[in-house]
Every structure is written in C-alpha cells, then in structure tokens.
Amino acid sequence: MSAELQHIWSRVQADLARTVGEPTYTIWLAPLQALELREDMLVIAAPPQAQRWIHDRFGTVLQASAQRVLGPDASVELRGGGGKPRGSADRHTHASRARIGPAAGVSAPAEEPPEAPGPLGNPKLTFDQFVIGDSNRLAHAAALTVAEMPAQAYNPLFICGPPGVGKTHLLSSIASLVVSHSPGLTVRLTTGEAFTNAFLTALGDGRTELFKARFRHVDVLLVDDVQFLERKTRTEEEFFHTFNALYDGGRQIVLSSDRPPADLQALEDRLRERFQAGLVADVRPPELATRLAILRKRAQHDGIVLQDETALELIAARVQSNVRALEGALIRIVAYSSLTGRPLTGELVQELLDGLYPLVRATGKPRSIAEIQAAACAHFDLSPQELLSSARSPRVAWPRQLAMYLSRELSGASLPAIGREFGGRDHTTVLHACRRASARITADASAREAVEKLCRDLDTPCP
C-alpha cells in the first residue's frame, strides 16, 4: 500500500469508527482493506463471507466516509475474496465486486449474510497484540484460560467495562486461539445487535430452526455487547434458551457488556442470574504505563518513525479515556506529520492535542498548582524556594516529582503550564517527573501513602 493510500485509508477508518461506534467498527469494518484509489473510486476488500452483509448494511456509511475524506464525487467499490488492484498478477480475477456511490449500478453478490465476519472477527486482535496492565490483568488471564481450556474453567465468562478498553479485543483473541489450537471445535463470534437482527430475520422468514442450529450447535459462543438484548423480550427469550442449551451441553460461553450483570436491570432476572453464575471480570480504562505500552506496540506494528519518545509519552499523558481514543490520537498526529512533513516530535504532539484532549481531573474539587505545591512543602518540610530549585538531592527531588505528578492529575493544567509553575521547566522534564513518580507510587507503599496523605490534605480523591 502506498503512503498516500495508507494515509487516506487511515482517515476513512477513523471516520468510520466515529460514525458506527467502536464495537461495531471492530467486529465488522476493521477487517476491511484498502486496495487502490482509482481517480475518485476507493477500492476496498472485504472478507468474502461478509461482503454482501457489509455492502447492504454499511454501504451508505462507507460511501459517506469516503466522501468526507476524498470529496463529494468519491465512490467505493467493495470486493470480496481479498481482491488485488488492477495491474496485479490476477487482474482478471473473478472475485465478486459491488460498487457503492454515484452511478453505482452493480448489485451485491448473491450470498447469505453471516452474523459476523467469520469466526475470528478482526485477525489483528489477538493475544499477542493485547497489552496487559493493572486495568485488564484479570480479564486477560481469564480469557486466555478459557481459550486454552474451553468450558473447563470459567463458564460463562462475562467481561465488562466501558467502551474502548479492550473487551472486543479479548473476545476476538479467544476466537483466534481456539480456532488455531483446537481446529476440531466450532466457534461463533457475534454481537448482541447481530444476534437480535438475525433472530428477527429468521422469525420473518420462518427459518428459526436454521437460526437455532447456527447458535446452539457450536462449541464456543462469544457475544459482544450483550447489553443490546435489554428490553427485547422475544430475543431475550431466545437467548435464554440458547444459553441453556450451550451450558447444559458443556459448551463455552463468553459475553461482554458495558456494565456488570447486576447493572443490566432491563434484562430478565433469569438471564442476569446466569450471567453472574460464572466469572465476572472487569476491564477499566488503562493507566498511564499501559497507555504508553499500547502506543509503543502500535507504533512498532505500524512502522511509525518517531523523532523522540516524548511524542508517545505526551499522548499517553493526555488521552486517558480509552484505547480507541488513544490510537485515534496517534493516527491523527501521524497523518498530520505525514501531510505537513514535520517530524513527529513532542512539540508537534503538544500543539495538536492542546484543547482536544485536556488533562482529566480526579473527581472532586479541582486544585490549583499553587495549592498542590503548598501541600507538598508542608508534608515534606520544604520551603517553596527549595521545591522550585534545581537541587537534585532525594530530599527535594522526590517531593518535586510528586508535586508535578499531582499537578497533572488534579489541576487539569497542561505540561508546559506545570513546567512554568515549577521554575520554568520544559514539558519533557515535567513528563519525566510524572513518569518517575507514577512508577514509584506503584512499587513503593510509602510513596502511595504520601500521595494519599497529600490528597486528604487537599480534600480531593486520589488519582
């Protein structure tokens, strides 16, 4: 893929993810690949078994995203079978195609749409690509155990957490590992929405027995965003019986949701009880160290050339909500660097992220940098002049690092602003101090106690 096409496709992907939401994008649209750009037509390859489904359901979305990136005259050609660009060795391939957009006159290929794009979902979402941290360690360990020993450890496994923290990644990883290591087992990966739509279609077509066979005659069933079943009485009833058939038959069930089972109050009690009967593992937004590890792995995987490590550290410090926002920020910055020819440095990152991803304050009353400095001086018996000085003795360096860390977490100020309040230091010095403080707090109980004491003095929750 040329650099130009890669850049265009990254922008289209980012627009698609914003439009349809993270779970739907990851399951259905992330496997798509850009093949070529021919004048105003973007040629995209889709998994052959999902091509018609994607064309029918997401054709308009693909077209709109392409037009927002390429202009109002853009169109999309969707190919199945991983078709190659014209001029390649098999330019006469008979892979099915469907054009979307202005003057589109080719209908989608006549094949039955599946509930999900193959058993693996997105092939990029594997355990090897999953970054483990304190926020997801339990869920990752449970998912790996289930993948290695289906129906022998945790059944059902219920993974819950807010959008964009890796639930879909874990489900896809389970599917990939089961298929590769236990080829005799049948796996189905779907979403709560797709299950509902498939069931309603089966009801309308009078093919409920075929529907039951698809979902009840599998060894491993993985359902992402199961909260979609809430308030859908007939679908809940069908899923209840599907769940029982699989569980009673010794088959593995893995579910994910944006809330724990107890909070799915619109679901029937009997379903909630079954969801809670196995292991419930939560996934939280990643902490700083995990965010940085995710960015490093993504940069390495995509071959991104960095001028210095500060660029990734700044993104990790600013974008705290979820993994998709984190990767989206990286894509935006890489695209801007490519378009303008500017090196990917910390200064560029600071410029682009200012105002877009302000630092998140801990819940509670926000504190000013001056208040945090005063509390640190009182706790460590230092004068303000000592705290802001260039002294590097442990007696002064640790309180200064901790005060910078708390300023970032509790004040919402930018790194340059914090640096100015700490004797005119630059943002890289502040970021280094925050990183050192975070590592020490994690490893040293006494350091954690100091943080808790300072937060009590400041009357604010600990970050």
Contacts in CASP RR format, 6 or more apart in sequence:
PFRMAT RR
TARGET T0000
AUTHOR 0000-0000-0000
METHOD contacts of the structure
MODEL  1
MSAELQHIWSRVQADLARTVGEPTYTIWLAPLQALELREDMLVIAAPPQA
QRWIHDRFGTVLQASAQRVLGPDASVELRGGGGKPRGSADRHTHASRARI
GPAAGVSAPAEEPPEAPGPLGNPKLTFDQFVIGDSNRLAHAAALTVAEMP
AQAYNPLFICGPPGVGKTHLLSSIASLVVSHSPGLTVRLTTGEAFTNAFL
TALGDGRTELFKARFRHVDVLLVDDVQFLERKTRTEEEFFHTFNALYDGG
RQIVLSSDRPPADLQALEDRLRERFQAGLVADVRPPELATRLAILRKRAQ
HDGIVLQDETALELIAARVQSNVRALEGALIRIVAYSSLTGRPLTGELVQ
ELLDGLYPLVRATGKPRSIAEIQAAACAHFDLSPQELLSSARSPRVAWPR
QLAMYLSRELSGASLPAIGREFGGRDHTTVLHACRRASARITADASAREA
VEKLCRDLDTPCP
1 9 0 8 1.000
1 34 0 8 1.000
3 338 0 8 1.000
4 37 0 8 1.000
5 34 0 8 1.000
5 36 0 8 1.000
5 37 0 8 1.000
6 34 0 8 1.000
7 335 0 8 1.000
7 338 0 8 1.000
7 339 0 8 1.000
8 34 0 8 1.000
8 37 0 8 1.000
8 42 0 8 1.000
8 69 0 8 1.000
8 70 0 8 1.000
9 34 0 8 1.000
9 42 0 8 1.000
10 331 0 8 1.000
10 334 0 8 1.000
10 335 0 8 1.000
11 69 0 8 1.000
11 335 0 8 1.000
12 34 0 8 1.000
12 42 0 8 1.000
12 65 0 8 1.000
12 66 0 8 1.000
12 69 0 8 1.000
13 29 0 8 1.000
13 30 0 8 1.000
13 331 0 8 1.000
14 328 0 8 1.000
14 331 0 8 1.000
14 332 0 8 1.000
15 65 0 8 1.000
15 68 0 8 1.000
15 69 0 8 1.000
16 25 0 8 1.000
16 29 0 8 1.000
16 61 0 8 1.000
16 62 0 8 1.000
16 65 0 8 1.000
17 25 0 8 1.000
17 29 0 8 1.000
17 324 0 8 1.000
17 328 0 8 1.000
19 61 0 8 1.000
19 64 0 8 1.000
19 65 0 8 1.000
20 28 0 8 1.000
20 29 0 8 1.000
20 58 0 8 1.000
20 61 0 8 1.000
21 163 0 8 1.000
22 163 0 8 1.000
22 164 0 8 1.000
22 168 0 8 1.000
22 322 0 8 1.000
22 324 0 8 1.000
23 163 0 8 1.000
23 167 0 8 1.000
23 168 0 8 1.000
23 191 0 8 1.000
23 224 0 8 1.000
23 225 0 8 1.000
24 191 0 8 1.000
24 193 0 8 1.000
26 122 0 8 1.000
26 125 0 8 1.000
26 168 0 8 1.000
26 169 0 8 1.000
26 172 0 8 1.000
27 116 0 8 1.000
27 117 0 8 1.000
27 121 0 8 1.000
27 122 0 8 1.000
27 168 0 8 1.000
27 189 0 8 1.000
27 190 0 8 1.000
27 191 0 8 1.000
27 194 0 8 1.000
27 224 0 8 1.000
28 50 0 8 1.000
28 53 0 8 1.000
28 54 0 8 1.000
28 57 0 8 1.000
28 58 0 8 1.000
28 116 0 8 1.000
28 117 0 8 1.000
29 54 0 8 1.000
29 58 0 8 1.000
30 122 0 8 1.000
30 124 0 8 1.000
30 125 0 8 1.000
31 46 0 8 1.000
31 47 0 8 1.000
31 50 0 8 1.000
31 117 0 8 1.000
31 121 0 8 1.000
31 122 0 8 1.000
31 123 0 8 1.000
32 44 0 8 1.000
32 45 0 8 1.000
32 46 0 8 1.000
32 54 0 8 1.000
33 44 0 8 1.000
33 45 0 8 1.000
33 82 0 8 1.000
34 42 0 8 1.000
34 43 0 8 1.000
34 44 0 8 1.000
34 45 0 8 1.000
35 43 0 8 1.000
35 44 0 8 1.000
35 45 0 8 1.000
35 79 0 8 1.000
35 82 0 8 1.000
35 83 0 8 1.000
35 84 0 8 1.000
35 85 0 8 1.000
36 43 0 8 1.000
36 85 0 8 1.000
36 86 0 8 1.000
37 43 0 8 1.000
37 70 0 8 1.000
38 86 0 8 1.000
40 70 0 8 1.000
40 71 0 8 1.000
40 73 0 8 1.000
40 74 0 8 1.000
40 75 0 8 1.000
41 74 0 8 1.000
41 75 0 8 1.000
41 76 0 8 1.000
41 77 0 8 1.000
41 99 0 8 1.000
42 66 0 8 1.000
42 70 0 8 1.000
42 74 0 8 1.000
42 75 0 8 1.000
42 76 0 8 1.000
42 77 0 8 1.000
43 76 0 8 1.000
43 77 0 8 1.000
43 79 0 8 1.000
43 85 0 8 1.000
44 62 0 8 1.000
44 76 0 8 1.000
44 77 0 8 1.000
44 78 0 8 1.000
44 79 0 8 1.000
45 79 0 8 1.000
45 80 0 8 1.000
45 81 0 8 1.000
45 82 0 8 1.000
45 83 0 8 1.000
46 54 0 8 1.000
46 55 0 8 1.000
46 78 0 8 1.000
46 79 0 8 1.000
46 80 0 8 1.000
46 81 0 8 1.000
46 82 0 8 1.000
46 117 0 8 1.000
47 80 0 8 1.000
47 81 0 8 1.000
47 82 0 8 1.000
47 117 0 8 1.000
47 118 0 8 1.000
48 80 0 8 1.000
48 81 0 8 1.000
48 82 0 8 1.000
48 95 0 8 1.000
48 96 0 8 1.000
49 111 0 8 1.000
49 114 0 8 1.000
49 117 0 8 1.000
49 118 0 8 1.000
50 113 0 8 1.000
50 114 0 8 1.000
50 116 0 8 1.000
50 117 0 8 1.000
50 118 0 8 1.000
51 78 0 8 1.000
51 79 0 8 1.000
51 80 0 8 1.000
51 81 0 8 1.000
51 96 0 8 1.000
51 98 0 8 1.000
51 108 0 8 1.000
51 109 0 8 1.000
51 111 0 8 1.000
52 98 0 8 1.000
52 108 0 8 1.000
52 109 0 8 1.000
52 110 0 8 1.000
52 111 0 8 1.000
52 112 0 8 1.000
52 113 0 8 1.000
53 113 0 8 1.000
53 114 0 8 1.000
53 117 0 8 1.000
54 62 0 8 1.000
54 78 0 8 1.000
54 117 0 8 1.000
55 78 0 8 1.000
55 98 0 8 1.000
55 100 0 8 1.000
55 108 0 8 1.000
56 108 0 8 1.000
56 113 0 8 1.000
57 113 0 8 1.000
59 76 0 8 1.000
59 78 0 8 1.000
59 100 0 8 1.000
60 100 0 8 1.000
62 76 0 8 1.000
62 78 0 8 1.000
62 100 0 8 1.000
63 74 0 8 1.000
63 75 0 8 1.000
63 76 0 8 1.000
63 100 0 8 1.000
63 101 0 8 1.000
66 74 0 8 1.000
66 75 0 8 1.000
66 76 0 8 1.000
67 73 0 8 1.000
67 74 0 8 1.000
73 102 0 8 1.000
74 101 0 8 1.000
75 99 0 8 1.000
75 100 0 8 1.000
75 101 0 8 1.000
75 102 0 8 1.000
75 103 0 8 1.000
75 104 0 8 1.000
76 99 0 8 1.000
76 100 0 8 1.000
76 101 0 8 1.000
77 97 0 8 1.000
77 98 0 8 1.000
77 99 0 8 1.000
77 100 0 8 1.000
78 97 0 8 1.000
78 98 0 8 1.000
78 99 0 8 1.000
78 100 0 8 1.000
78 108 0 8 1.000
79 95 0 8 1.000
79 96 0 8 1.000
79 97 0 8 1.000
80 95 0 8 1.000
80 96 0 8 1.000
80 97 0 8 1.000
80 109 0 8 1.000
81 95 0 8 1.000
81 96 0 8 1.000
82 95 0 8 1.000
83 90 0 8 1.000
83 93 0 8 1.000
83 95 0 8 1.000
84 90 0 8 1.000
84 91 0 8 1.000
84 93 0 8 1.000
96 109 0 8 1.000
96 111 0 8 1.000
97 106 0 8 1.000
98 104 0 8 1.000
98 106 0 8 1.000
98 107 0 8 1.000
98 108 0 8 1.000
98 109 0 8 1.000
99 105 0 8 1.000
99 106 0 8 1.000
115 188 0 8 1.000
115 190 0 8 1.000
115 194 0 8 1.000
115 195 0 8 1.000
115 198 0 8 1.000
115 214 0 8 1.000
116 188 0 8 1.000
116 189 0 8 1.000
116 190 0 8 1.000
116 191 0 8 1.000
116 194 0 8 1.000
118 189 0 8 1.000
119 175 0 8 1.000
119 179 0 8 1.000
119 186 0 8 1.000
119 187 0 8 1.000
119 188 0 8 1.000
119 189 0 8 1.000
120 172 0 8 1.000
120 175 0 8 1.000
120 176 0 8 1.000
120 179 0 8 1.000
120 189 0 8 1.000
121 172 0 8 1.000
121 175 0 8 1.000
121 189 0 8 1.000
122 168 0 8 1.000
122 172 0 8 1.000
123 176 0 8 1.000
125 168 0 8 1.000
125 169 0 8 1.000
125 172 0 8 1.000
125 173 0 8 1.000
125 176 0 8 1.000
126 172 0 8 1.000
126 173 0 8 1.000
126 176 0 8 1.000
126 177 0 8 1.000
127 140 0 8 1.000
127 143 0 8 1.000
127 144 0 8 1.000
127 147 0 8 1.000
127 173 0 8 1.000
127 176 0 8 1.000
127 177 0 8 1.000
129 169 0 8 1.000
129 297 0 8 1.000
129 301 0 8 1.000
130 136 0 8 1.000
130 140 0 8 1.000
130 166 0 8 1.000
130 169 0 8 1.000
130 170 0 8 1.000
130 173 0 8 1.000
131 286 0 8 1.000
131 290 0 8 1.000
131 293 0 8 1.000
131 294 0 8 1.000
131 297 0 8 1.000
132 140 0 8 1.000
132 290 0 8 1.000
133 140 0 8 1.000
133 286 0 8 1.000
133 287 0 8 1.000
133 289 0 8 1.000
133 290 0 8 1.000
133 293 0 8 1.000
134 287 0 8 1.000
134 290 0 8 1.000
135 165 0 8 1.000
135 283 0 8 1.000
135 284 0 8 1.000
135 285 0 8 1.000
135 286 0 8 1.000
135 287 0 8 1.000
135 290 0 8 1.000
136 165 0 8 1.000
136 166 0 8 1.000
136 170 0 8 1.000
136 283 0 8 1.000
136 284 0 8 1.000
136 286 0 8 1.000
136 290 0 8 1.000
138 281 0 8 1.000
138 282 0 8 1.000
139 159 0 8 1.000
139 167 0 8 1.000
139 170 0 8 1.000
139 281 0 8 1.000
139 282 0 8 1.000
139 283 0 8 1.000
140 170 0 8 1.000
142 153 0 8 1.000
142 154 0 8 1.000
142 157 0 8 1.000
142 159 0 8 1.000
142 279 0 8 1.000
142 281 0 8 1.000
143 157 0 8 1.000
143 159 0 8 1.000
143 170 0 8 1.000
143 171 0 8 1.000
143 173 0 8 1.000
143 174 0 8 1.000
143 254 0 8 1.000
143 281 0 8 1.000
144 173 0 8 1.000
144 177 0 8 1.000
145 153 0 8 1.000
145 154 0 8 1.000
146 153 0 8 1.000
146 154 0 8 1.000
146 155 0 8 1.000
146 157 0 8 1.000
146 174 0 8 1.000
146 252 0 8 1.000
146 254 0 8 1.000
147 173 0 8 1.000
147 174 0 8 1.000
147 177 0 8 1.000
147 178 0 8 1.000
147 181 0 8 1.000
148 177 0 8 1.000
148 181 0 8 1.000
150 178 0 8 1.000
150 182 0 8 1.000
150 185 0 8 1.000
150 219 0 8 1.000
150 220 0 8 1.000
150 251 0 8 1.000
150 252 0 8 1.000
151 219 0 8 1.000
151 220 0 8 1.000
151 250 0 8 1.000
151 251 0 8 1.000
151 252 0 8 1.000
154 278 0 8 1.000
154 279 0 8 1.000
155 247 0 8 1.000
155 250 0 8 1.000
155 252 0 8 1.000
155 253 0 8 1.000
155 278 0 8 1.000
156 243 0 8 1.000
156 247 0 8 1.000
156 252 0 8 1.000
156 253 0 8 1.000
156 254 0 8 1.000
156 255 0 8 1.000
156 274 0 8 1.000
156 275 0 8 1.000
156 277 0 8 1.000
156 278 0 8 1.000
156 279 0 8 1.000
157 252 0 8 1.000
157 253 0 8 1.000
157 254 0 8 1.000
157 255 0 8 1.000
157 278 0 8 1.000
157 279 0 8 1.000
157 281 0 8 1.000
158 254 0 8 1.000
158 255 0 8 1.000
158 256 0 8 1.000
158 257 0 8 1.000
158 260 0 8 1.000
158 261 0 8 1.000
158 275 0 8 1.000
158 276 0 8 1.000
158 278 0 8 1.000
158 279 0 8 1.000
158 280 0 8 1.000
158 281 0 8 1.000
159 167 0 8 1.000
159 170 0 8 1.000
159 171 0 8 1.000
159 254 0 8 1.000
159 255 0 8 1.000
159 256 0 8 1.000
159 257 0 8 1.000
159 281 0 8 1.000
159 282 0 8 1.000
159 283 0 8 1.000
160 167 0 8 1.000
160 256 0 8 1.000
160 257 0 8 1.000
160 258 0 8 1.000
160 259 0 8 1.000
160 260 0 8 1.000
160 261 0 8 1.000
160 280 0 8 1.000
160 281 0 8 1.000
160 282 0 8 1.000
160 283 0 8 1.000
161 167 0 8 1.000
161 256 0 8 1.000
161 257 0 8 1.000
161 258 0 8 1.000
161 259 0 8 1.000
161 282 0 8 1.000
161 283 0 8 1.000
161 284 0 8 1.000
162 258 0 8 1.000
162 284 0 8 1.000
162 285 0 8 1.000
162 322 0 8 1.000
163 258 0 8 1.000
163 322 0 8 1.000
163 324 0 8 1.000
164 322 0 8 1.000
164 323 0 8 1.000
164 324 0 8 1.000
164 325 0 8 1.000
165 283 0 8 1.000
165 284 0 8 1.000
165 285 0 8 1.000
165 286 0 8 1.000
165 322 0 8 1.000
165 323 0 8 1.000
166 283 0 8 1.000
166 323 0 8 1.000
167 224 0 8 1.000
167 256 0 8 1.000
167 283 0 8 1.000
168 224 0 8 1.000
168 256 0 8 1.000
169 323 0 8 1.000
170 256 0 8 1.000
170 283 0 8 1.000
171 189 0 8 1.000
171 222 0 8 1.000
171 224 0 8 1.000
171 254 0 8 1.000
171 256 0 8 1.000
172 189 0 8 1.000
174 220 0 8 1.000
174 222 0 8 1.000
174 254 0 8 1.000
175 187 0 8 1.000
175 189 0 8 1.000
175 220 0 8 1.000
175 222 0 8 1.000
178 185 0 8 1.000
178 187 0 8 1.000
178 219 0 8 1.000
178 220 0 8 1.000
179 185 0 8 1.000
179 187 0 8 1.000
184 219 0 8 1.000
185 219 0 8 1.000
185 220 0 8 1.000
186 217 0 8 1.000
186 218 0 8 1.000
186 219 0 8 1.000
186 220 0 8 1.000
187 218 0 8 1.000
187 219 0 8 1.000
187 220 0 8 1.000
187 222 0 8 1.000
188 214 0 8 1.000
188 215 0 8 1.000
188 218 0 8 1.000
188 220 0 8 1.000
188 221 0 8 1.000
188 222 0 8 1.000
189 222 0 8 1.000
189 224 0 8 1.000
190 198 0 8 1.000
190 221 0 8 1.000
190 222 0 8 1.000
190 223 0 8 1.000
190 224 0 8 1.000
191 223 0 8 1.000
191 224 0 8 1.000
191 225 0 8 1.000
191 228 0 8 1.000
192 223 0 8 1.000
192 224 0 8 1.000
192 225 0 8 1.000
192 226 0 8 1.000
192 228 0 8 1.000
192 229 0 8 1.000
193 225 0 8 1.000
193 228 0 8 1.000
195 215 0 8 1.000
195 223 0 8 1.000
195 228 0 8 1.000
195 229 0 8 1.000
195 235 0 8 1.000
195 239 0 8 1.000
196 228 0 8 1.000
196 229 0 8 1.000
196 232 0 8 1.000
196 235 0 8 1.000
198 211 0 8 1.000
198 214 0 8 1.000
199 208 0 8 1.000
199 211 0 8 1.000
199 234 0 8 1.000
199 235 0 8 1.000
199 238 0 8 1.000
200 235 0 8 1.000
202 208 0 8 1.000
202 210 0 8 1.000
202 211 0 8 1.000
203 234 0 8 1.000
212 242 0 8 1.000
215 221 0 8 1.000
215 242 0 8 1.000
216 242 0 8 1.000
216 245 0 8 1.000
216 246 0 8 1.000
218 246 0 8 1.000
218 251 0 8 1.000
219 251 0 8 1.000
219 252 0 8 1.000
220 251 0 8 1.000
220 252 0 8 1.000
220 253 0 8 1.000
220 254 0 8 1.000
221 242 0 8 1.000
221 246 0 8 1.000
221 251 0 8 1.000
221 252 0 8 1.000
221 253 0 8 1.000
221 254 0 8 1.000
222 254 0 8 1.000
222 255 0 8 1.000
223 253 0 8 1.000
223 254 0 8 1.000
223 255 0 8 1.000
223 256 0 8 1.000
224 256 0 8 1.000
225 256 0 8 1.000
225 257 0 8 1.000
225 258 0 8 1.000
226 255 0 8 1.000
226 256 0 8 1.000
226 257 0 8 1.000
226 275 0 8 1.000
227 257 0 8 1.000
227 258 0 8 1.000
227 259 0 8 1.000
227 264 0 8 1.000
229 235 0 8 1.000
229 236 0 8 1.000
229 239 0 8 1.000
229 267 0 8 1.000
229 271 0 8 1.000
230 264 0 8 1.000
230 266 0 8 1.000
230 267 0 8 1.000
231 266 0 8 1.000
236 267 0 8 1.000
236 268 0 8 1.000
236 271 0 8 1.000
239 271 0 8 1.000
240 268 0 8 1.000
240 270 0 8 1.000
240 271 0 8 1.000
240 274 0 8 1.000
243 253 0 8 1.000
243 271 0 8 1.000
243 274 0 8 1.000
244 274 0 8 1.000
246 252 0 8 1.000
246 253 0 8 1.000
247 253 0 8 1.000
247 274 0 8 1.000
255 275 0 8 1.000
257 264 0 8 1.000
260 280 0 8 1.000
260 282 0 8 1.000
261 267 0 8 1.000
261 272 0 8 1.000
261 275 0 8 1.000
261 276 0 8 1.000
261 280 0 8 1.000
262 272 0 8 1.000
262 276 0 8 1.000
264 271 0 8 1.000
264 272 0 8 1.000
264 275 0 8 1.000
285 320 0 8 1.000
285 321 0 8 1.000
285 322 0 8 1.000
286 294 0 8 1.000
286 322 0 8 1.000
286 323 0 8 1.000
286 326 0 8 1.000
287 438 0 8 1.000
288 316 0 8 1.000
288 317 0 8 1.000
288 434 0 8 1.000
288 435 0 8 1.000
288 438 0 8 1.000
289 438 0 8 1.000
289 439 0 8 1.000
289 442 0 8 1.000
291 315 0 8 1.000
291 316 0 8 1.000
291 319 0 8 1.000
291 320 0 8 1.000
291 326 0 8 1.000
292 312 0 8 1.000
292 313 0 8 1.000
292 316 0 8 1.000
294 323 0 8 1.000
294 326 0 8 1.000
294 327 0 8 1.000
295 312 0 8 1.000
295 315 0 8 1.000
295 316 0 8 1.000
295 326 0 8 1.000
295 327 0 8 1.000
295 330 0 8 1.000
296 312 0 8 1.000
298 304 0 8 1.000
298 327 0 8 1.000
298 330 0 8 1.000
299 306 0 8 1.000
299 312 0 8 1.000
299 330 0 8 1.000
302 334 0 8 1.000
304 330 0 8 1.000
304 334 0 8 1.000
304 344 0 8 1.000
305 344 0 8 1.000
306 312 0 8 1.000
306 344 0 8 1.000
307 343 0 8 1.000
307 344 0 8 1.000
307 345 0 8 1.000
307 346 0 8 1.000
308 345 0 8 1.000
308 346 0 8 1.000
310 345 0 8 1.000
310 346 0 8 1.000
310 349 0 8 1.000
310 428 0 8 1.000
310 431 0 8 1.000
311 333 0 8 1.000
311 344 0 8 1.000
311 345 0 8 1.000
311 346 0 8 1.000
311 348 0 8 1.000
311 349 0 8 1.000
312 330 0 8 1.000
313 431 0 8 1.000
313 435 0 8 1.000
314 346 0 8 1.000
314 349 0 8 1.000
314 350 0 8 1.000
314 353 0 8 1.000
314 415 0 8 1.000
314 427 0 8 1.000
314 431 0 8 1.000
315 326 0 8 1.000
315 329 0 8 1.000
315 330 0 8 1.000
315 333 0 8 1.000
315 349 0 8 1.000
315 353 0 8 1.000
316 326 0 8 1.000
317 359 0 8 1.000
317 408 0 8 1.000
317 415 0 8 1.000
317 431 0 8 1.000
317 434 0 8 1.000
318 329 0 8 1.000
318 353 0 8 1.000
318 357 0 8 1.000
318 358 0 8 1.000
318 359 0 8 1.000
319 325 0 8 1.000
319 326 0 8 1.000
319 329 0 8 1.000
319 353 0 8 1.000
319 357 0 8 1.000
320 357 0 8 1.000
320 359 0 8 1.000
320 360 0 8 1.000
321 360 0 8 1.000
325 357 0 8 1.000
329 353 0 8 1.000
329 356 0 8 1.000
329 357 0 8 1.000
332 352 0 8 1.000
333 344 0 8 1.000
333 348 0 8 1.000
333 349 0 8 1.000
333 352 0 8 1.000
333 353 0 8 1.000
334 344 0 8 1.000
336 342 0 8 1.000
336 348 0 8 1.000
336 352 0 8 1.000
337 343 0 8 1.000
337 344 0 8 1.000
337 348 0 8 1.000
342 348 0 8 1.000
346 427 0 8 1.000
346 428 0 8 1.000
350 414 0 8 1.000
350 415 0 8 1.000
350 416 0 8 1.000
350 427 0 8 1.000
354 414 0 8 1.000
358 412 0 8 1.000
358 414 0 8 1.000
359 408 0 8 1.000
359 409 0 8 1.000
359 411 0 8 1.000
359 412 0 8 1.000
359 413 0 8 1.000
359 414 0 8 1.000
360 412 0 8 1.000
361 409 0 8 1.000
361 410 0 8 1.000
361 411 0 8 1.000
361 412 0 8 1.000
362 409 0 8 1.000
362 410 0 8 1.000
362 460 0 8 1.000
362 461 0 8 1.000
362 462 0 8 1.000
362 463 0 8 1.000
363 461 0 8 1.000
364 460 0 8 1.000
364 461 0 8 1.000
365 459 0 8 1.000
365 460 0 8 1.000
366 410 0 8 1.000
366 411 0 8 1.000
366 412 0 8 1.000
366 460 0 8 1.000
367 406 0 8 1.000
367 410 0 8 1.000
367 411 0 8 1.000
367 458 0 8 1.000
367 460 0 8 1.000
368 411 0 8 1.000
369 407 0 8 1.000
369 411 0 8 1.000
369 413 0 8 1.000
369 417 0 8 1.000
369 418 0 8 1.000
369 421 0 8 1.000
370 421 0 8 1.000
371 458 0 8 1.000
372 403 0 8 1.000
372 406 0 8 1.000
372 407 0 8 1.000
372 410 0 8 1.000
372 411 0 8 1.000
372 454 0 8 1.000
372 458 0 8 1.000
373 384 0 8 1.000
373 387 0 8 1.000
373 388 0 8 1.000
373 403 0 8 1.000
373 407 0 8 1.000
373 421 0 8 1.000
373 422 0 8 1.000
374 384 0 8 1.000
375 454 0 8 1.000
375 457 0 8 1.000
375 458 0 8 1.000
376 382 0 8 1.000
376 387 0 8 1.000
376 399 0 8 1.000
376 400 0 8 1.000
376 402 0 8 1.000
376 403 0 8 1.000
376 406 0 8 1.000
376 454 0 8 1.000
377 383 0 8 1.000
377 384 0 8 1.000
377 386 0 8 1.000
377 387 0 8 1.000
377 399 0 8 1.000
378 457 0 8 1.000
379 399 0 8 1.000
379 450 0 8 1.000
379 453 0 8 1.000
379 454 0 8 1.000
379 457 0 8 1.000
380 395 0 8 1.000
380 398 0 8 1.000
380 399 0 8 1.000
382 395 0 8 1.000
382 396 0 8 1.000
382 399 0 8 1.000
386 396 0 8 1.000
387 396 0 8 1.000
387 399 0 8 1.000
387 400 0 8 1.000
387 403 0 8 1.000
387 422 0 8 1.000
388 400 0 8 1.000
388 422 0 8 1.000
388 423 0 8 1.000
389 396 0 8 1.000
391 397 0 8 1.000
398 440 0 8 1.000
398 447 0 8 1.000
400 422 0 8 1.000
400 433 0 8 1.000
401 433 0 8 1.000
401 434 0 8 1.000
401 436 0 8 1.000
401 437 0 8 1.000
401 440 0 8 1.000
402 437 0 8 1.000
402 447 0 8 1.000
402 450 0 8 1.000
402 451 0 8 1.000
402 454 0 8 1.000
403 422 0 8 1.000
404 418 0 8 1.000
404 419 0 8 1.000
404 422 0 8 1.000
404 430 0 8 1.000
404 433 0 8 1.000
404 434 0 8 1.000
404 437 0 8 1.000
405 433 0 8 1.000
405 434 0 8 1.000
405 437 0 8 1.000
405 438 0 8 1.000
405 441 0 8 1.000
406 451 0 8 1.000
406 454 0 8 1.000
406 455 0 8 1.000
406 458 0 8 1.000
406 463 0 8 1.000
407 413 0 8 1.000
407 418 0 8 1.000
407 421 0 8 1.000
407 422 0 8 1.000
408 415 0 8 1.000
408 418 0 8 1.000
408 430 0 8 1.000
408 434 0 8 1.000
409 463 0 8 1.000
410 458 0 8 1.000
410 460 0 8 1.000
410 463 0 8 1.000
411 418 0 8 1.000
413 421 0 8 1.000
414 427 0 8 1.000
415 427 0 8 1.000
415 430 0 8 1.000
415 431 0 8 1.000
416 426 0 8 1.000
416 427 0 8 1.000
416 430 0 8 1.000
418 427 0 8 1.000
418 430 0 8 1.000
419 425 0 8 1.000
419 426 0 8 1.000
419 427 0 8 1.000
419 429 0 8 1.000
419 430 0 8 1.000
422 430 0 8 1.000
437 447 0 8 1.000
440 447 0 8 1.000
441 447 0 8 1.000
441 448 0 8 1.000
441 451 0 8 1.000
442 448 0 8 1.000
451 462 0 8 1.000
451 463 0 8 1.000
452 462 0 8 1.000
455 461 0 8 1.000
455 462 0 8 1.000
455 463 0 8 1.000
END
